[in-house]
């Protein structure tokens, strides 16, 4: 795992066209012969027809996580890390500075914070087994 983050930035809402733009950017940066699999949650803008068809045309495999499983979604861990590094430290003087700080942390984190991210972004998950109630 490289820990490199590929981004598509805007200052409004994320929607299906943003996801398609990200797929296109990923395909451009990777050799066309190499497979790409992306793990996504079930947000409507990610699971829609437009995104699924664009991924199919670009030979990108979309893997959707089960509903209500943020513990399996590595991006949730990354956002927690970025908030800790960027939002809980010195306040930004302007929105533009805030955005630049966030973007720098996300794009350079795989170099500047490699050890922390290697530990945080592992595929080791804690699982809980709930006892099954006996029915009499």
N, C-alpha and C positions, 0 to 999 in steps of 0.2 A: 504494500500500500504506500503510495507516494505522499499522501496527505495534502497534495496540491488541490486547491479549490479553483474551479473554473466558474466565473461569475457572469451574470448579465445584470446590469444595474439600471434602476430607474428610481424616480422619487414619487411614484404613485403606486398603483396596485399591481400585484403579480396576476397575470391572467394567461390564458392558453398560448397566446402569441409569444409571450416571454419565455415559456417553456420550449416552444418550437425554436426560438432563437438560440436558447441554450443547447438544444440537441444539435443544431446546425454548427454551433461553435465547437462543441465536443467532436463532432465528426470531422471538421476541418483540422483540428489539432491532432487527431489520431489517424494513423494509416488506415486506409479503407479496408485493408485485409484483416486488421485486428478487430476482434469482437468487442462491442461495448454493451455493458449491461448497467442499467441505472435502477437504483432502488428508490421507490417513491411511496409516499403515503397515498391515501385515496382522496386527496383534495379534488374537487370537481374540475378545476382548471388543469390538473395533471392527468386525469383519467378520461378526459373527453375524446371524442372521435378525432378531432383535429390533431391532438398530440399523438394518439395511437397510430394514426395513418402516417404522420410525418416520421415517427420513429421507424415504422415499417419500411418506408421508402429509403431511409438512411441506414437500414440494417442495424438498428439499435434495439436491444431487448429491454423492455420495460418490466420490472418486477415490482409488483404492488404489495406492500405490507398489509397484514390484517388490520382491520379497523380497530381504533382505540388501542394502539400499541406504540406509544411514543418512546417507550424504553428500547424498542428495536430500531428506531430511526436515528441514525448517527448524526443527522443534521441538528437534531435537538440538543445533542451534547456539544456540538460545535457552537451553536448559538449561545448556550450557557457560558461557554468558555469566552467567546467574543464579548458578551455583556460584562463578564467579570473583568476582562482586560481593558475594555474601552469605556464602559459606562460607569463603572464603580471607581474610576480614578478621577483625574482632573476634568472638570467640566469644559465643554467646547465653547469657544467664543461665538460661534455662529453655526447654523445648520450645515453650511458648506464644509466647515472644518470638521464637524461631527461625522458627516458622510465620508470625508476623506480618511479620517481616523479608522472608521469601521472597515472601509475598503482595504486600507493598508494592512490591518490586522488579519483580515480574511485571506488576502492574496499572498501575504508574506509569512503567515503563521507557520507554514510547513518548514520554514527555514529558521525563523526567529524563536519559535517555541516548539521545536521538533520533539524534544523529550516529553514535554507535557502532553502534546497532542498524541504521541504514540501510545501513551498510557490511557488517555481518554478515549481515543477513537478505535479501541480494540473491539473484536467481535465476541468478547467474553461477556455473557449476559447472566444475570442472576435470574433463576426461574423459581417460581413458587408453585408448589403443588397444594392444591386445596383438597381437604378431605371430602370424600363423597359421602353425603348423608345416607344412612341406611333407611330404607323404606320398609316399614313393618307390614 
